[in-house]
């Protein structure tokens, strides 16, 4: 069934190198870096988060941030892009039922170089879907000086390499 779902997602099964079984609690992956560009900060803010300190250098300087800063949602979007490029596009990812938390720990400024670390904290098979496993992950993004700028925690669903046996305890919600 996982192969059928992956075919629907247009991801050739032959290109999958990471399955649920490979996402072991405690495993850590560095998912790459991105340089924050002012023109991209402004474009994102204009379209999605038009608060003054995201749109104007002067408003940013006059704000609590002391300079034009990126929207937290832009920071999340950059983290998502790194995750897709360096993990999900190589995996049996089947989407996510959502995030538990998102924290913008430190402001992000133009020319910051952000690096993303991904840690698996929990993993379990689904009870109803024997071909799917669920993982709980923490994403931590740091700037070039080592300051954490973003911390997210959330779930991902991944196809299993080999479907398992039903788990005791009744139906699973997800």
C-alpha positions in Angstrom: 0.0 0.0 0.0 2.9 2.4 0.7 4.2 1.9 -2.8 0.7 2.8 -4.1 0.6 6.0 -2.0 4.1 6.9 -3.1 3.2 6.4 -6.8 0.3 8.8 -6.2 2.7 11.3 -4.8 4.9 11.1 -8.0 7.9 10.0 -6.0 9.5 7.0 -7.6 10.0 4.2 -5.0 13.5 3.6 -6.3 14.5 7.1 -5.2 13.5 6.5 -1.6 16.5 6.0 0.7 14.8 6.8 4.1 11.8 4.9 5.5 10.1 5.0 8.9 12.4 2.3 10.2 15.4 4.5 9.5 14.1 7.4 11.7 15.3 6.2 15.1 14.7 8.2 18.3 17.9 10.1 19.1 19.1 10.3 15.5 20.2 13.8 14.4 20.5 15.1 10.9 22.0 18.4 9.8 19.7 19.6 7.0 21.8 22.4 5.5 22.1 26.1 5.6 20.5 29.1 4.0 21.6 32.8 3.8 18.7 35.2 4.5 18.4 37.9 1.8 16.8 41.2 2.6 14.9 41.3 -0.7 13.4 37.9 0.1 12.5 39.0 3.7 10.7 42.1 2.3 8.9 40.1 -0.4 7.7 37.5 2.1 6.6 40.1 4.6 4.8 42.2 1.9 2.8 39.1 0.9 2.2 37.2 4.1 3.2 39.2 7.3 3.1 42.9 6.6 4.0 44.1 10.1 6.1 47.4 10.0 9.3 45.9 11.5 9.3 43.3 8.6 8.6 45.9 5.9 10.8 48.9 6.6 14.4 49.3 7.8 13.4 52.4 9.8 10.4 50.7 11.5 12.7 47.8 12.3 15.3 50.1 13.8 12.6 51.8 15.9 11.2 48.4 17.0 12.2 46.1 19.9 14.3 44.2 17.3 16.6 47.1 16.5 16.7 46.3 12.8 14.6 45.0 9.9 13.9 41.4 10.8 12.4 38.4 9.0 8.9 37.2 9.8 8.9 34.1 12.0 6.8 32.5 9.3 9.5 33.2 6.7 12.0 31.5 9.1 9.6 28.5 9.3 9.4 28.5 5.5 13.2 28.4 5.1 13.3 25.5 7.6 10.6 23.7 5.6 12.5 24.1 2.4 15.7 22.7 3.9 13.7 19.8 5.3 12.1 19.0 2.0 15.3 19.3 0.0 17.5 17.4 2.4 15.2 14.8 4.0 11.6 14.6 2.8 12.4 14.4 -0.9 14.6 11.3 -0.2 12.1 9.6 2.1 8.8 7.9 2.2 7.2 11.0 3.7 3.4 10.9 3.7 2.8 14.3 5.2 2.2 15.6 8.7 -0.7 15.7 11.1 0.7 18.9 12.5 3.1 20.7 14.8 3.0 20.7 18.6 5.0 23.9 19.0 6.8 26.7 17.1 9.0 29.1 19.0 10.9 32.1 17.5 13.7 32.3 19.9 15.8 35.0 18.4 15.2 37.5 15.6 16.5 36.8 12.1 18.2 39.5 10.1 19.4 40.0 6.6 22.6 38.2 5.8 22.2 35.7 8.7 23.3 32.2 7.8 20.8 29.8 9.2 21.6 26.1 9.8 18.9 23.5 10.5 19.3 20.5 12.8 16.6 17.8 12.9 16.3 15.3 15.8 13.9 12.3 16.1 12.5 12.1 19.6 9.8 9.5 19.3 8.8 6.9 16.8 5.9 4.4 16.6 3.9 2.5 14.1 0.3 3.4 13.5 -2.2 0.8 14.8 -4.7 1.0 11.9 -2.3 1.7 9.0 0.3 -1.1 9.2 2.3 0.4 6.3 2.8 3.8 8.1 4.9 5.0 11.0 4.7 8.2 13.0 7.7 10.2 14.2 8.0 13.1 16.5 10.8 15.5 15.6 12.4 18.6 16.9 13.8 21.2 14.4 16.3 23.7 15.7 17.6 26.5 13.5 20.8 28.4 14.5 22.4 31.6 13.1 26.0 32.0 12.2 26.9 32.9 15.8 25.2 29.8 17.3 22.1 31.6 18.5 19.0 29.4 18.2 16.5 31.4 16.2 13.7 28.7 15.7 12.6 25.6 17.6 9.7 23.5 16.2 8.3 20.2 17.4 5.9 18.1 15.3 4.9 14.9 13.8 5.6 13.3 10.4 4.1 10.2 8.8 6.4 7.9 6.8 5.9 4.8 4.8 7.3 1.6 6.3 9.8 -0.5 4.4 7.9 -3.6 5.6 4.4 -3.3 6.9 4.1 -4.6 10.4 1.7 -6.6 12.5 -1.3 -4.9 14.2 -0.5 -3.4 17.5 -2.5 -4.3 20.6 -4.6 -1.6 22.2 -7.2 -0.7 19.6 -7.5 1.8 16.8 -5.0 4.7 16.4 -6.3 8.2 15.9 -3.8 9.1 13.2 
